[in-house]
Amino acid sequence: MKIKILDRNNEIKKIIDGMNLNISYEDDCDLVFINVDQYGLKVLKDYEKCRKVIIIETLDYLYEVLSLQGAYLIKRPLEIEYLVPLIQKIYSEFNEIISIKTKKGVIEIPYKEISYIASDRRLLYFYLKDKKEIRVYGKLNDIEKILKNDFIRIHQSYLIYREDIEKIDGMEVKLYSYPYTIPISKSKYKNIVSLIAD
């Protein structure tokens, strides 16, 4: 997770350094701390795609900041007892989301909403538990590297969320979220059975 800090005070930088997290000096970041009293509200437009922690020193921008969706608000003086758990929470949430770049921008999908991912040539199909389908260009190998051990590669063309596996039926996997089965490759069968049994 890349973190950018727009605050002339060094408190947050020291805390983040102490947590061994990456501070970015580029505009392309995952999380940005913005002191609106120092930088104004206009700077928020530059970070629309980032998660935001808004720092306020006065109540001048309080109404505008409270109307922002998905932003966290902290007030000076900063309380470390509050700030550290907040950063940990955001970091944890970030690690539970896969971000996929598309021509239209970045799509963020929480891991737990994915049932399985299928690959067909250069296209990836994300099948979500709510029956939505997201199609993007990419390689299943690249997605597999990003995802945690919660996903199991059952076939050259399929990656399945472990918790959505209802049962193994012969050489196929039955999912909770979809009424059909997905094939297991012979070379992966023994490994998959042992992983699911754990």
Buried (B, 14 or more C-beta within 10 A) or exposed (E): BBBBBBBEBEBBBEBBEEEEBEBBEEEEBBBBBBBBBEBEBEBBEEBEBBBBBBBBBEEEBBEEBEEEEEBBBBBBEBEEEEBBEEBEEBBEEBEEBBEBEEEEEEEEBEBEBBBBBBBEEEEBBBBBBEEEEBEBEBEBEEBBEEBEEBBBBBBEBBBBBBEBBEEBEEEBBBBEBBEEBBEBBEEBBEEBEEBBEE
